[in-house]
Amino acid sequence: MSAEQELERLLDRCERIYGDVALEEVKAWKAAHPGRPAIGHLPVYVPREVIHAAGALPVALQGGGDQVDIVRGDACFQSYICHLPRSTVELGLQGELDLLEGLVFPSTCDVIRNLSGIWQLLFQGKYVRYLDLPQALNDTGGLFYLEDLEGLMNDVAARANQKPDKAAVAASIRLYNRNRRALQLLYELRAEAPQLVAADEAFLVARAGGQMEVSAHSDLVETFVSLARKRNRRKEDRIRVVAIGAFCEQPPLGLLRTLERSGCYVVDDDLNLGARWIQGDVEPGDFPLKALSKAYLVQSTWASVRFEDEQFRGDQLVARVKALRADGVIFAAPSFCDPALLDQPPLQKALTDANLPFISFKYAENTGQFQGFREQAGTFSDSLKLWGTT
Ligand code: SF4
């Protein structure tokens, strides 16, 4: 089999996982690990190491995409919020999430916090945990978060009939360190040679990890990177863009493909951000849960859902765009996503002050028409190529 055929096979698998709301990969894992639970979690960041160390499979839930017709999910929410909670409720009511023994709701935003309450009302008897990530990024916040992590560990271990075990946490941290390094390689390759890794490919390969055992996913990402390096693809005359704002509800695959067909190379993005949240390795040391708590405080990536000062966020974005030699930024955010949309004005001001061009648009996970995006991104690309400005 040629490298290109192998890549095609691997990407087909990732696309199948992406489109599979029935979570067949998770079913297969459970069949191979009798008695072990699968615990779902909402975006953006959840310390999957803890769920894994407690003997469960962490499963990233990222809404229903464009595969789910919302029938009953709308009844739980007002019309002016994003799409992800409706499709998640719809999946739950359809029974697609019955195979999960519980769900963890991180304190991403008000919508996810409220969803945790709705879940408890709708699915009584199922394990639900609201995970309060610390706002105070200091010792007090770290201590508070450590207690949260211990609680999560104890809850999941009880459901897996395991005893919370320090050595297991250290081992899980190491496995996730490898996974983060693999994803880092994927992103580095795309930034270095974007013709070798398309935006939708990076998205699919990273996203597959949401339903897979971590080591199997690390193997997959490493294989993809080594095969993609062998591709013989000529660089096209496109602009290099950083796409941000899609860290929670994910855009449809068609939108990512449209961006690249419109003359852009996406050299960085914040898709699947939870899996890349911690920067660098975590050293488990003698107190691995404490190490995870500390990593959240000092190794988190900057994100609109994590408290930081506005100036810091703007500076981070400008530095990132410059480091990647990007020509501009595309703000692509889910409609009604407060964290992403409230962050846009200060970020846009920082880009304007640094003389860096940008465009912005909104999407929903089930958006089906891409012509408008194509025209907007195409005009952005043409303007930058012709005049170096918009
Ligand atoms: S898309 Fe935005 S508003 Fe909606 S759940 Fe995610 S972070 Fe919250």
Boltz pocket constraint, residues with backbone or C-beta under 6 A from the ligand:
constraints:
  - pocket:
      binder: B
      contacts: [[A, 82], [A, 83], [A, 84], [A, 85], [A, 108], [A, 109], [A, 110], [A, 111], [A, 112], [A, 248], [A, 249], [A, 305], [A, 334], [A, 336], [A, 337], [A, 338], [A, 339], [A, 340]]
      max_distance: 6.0
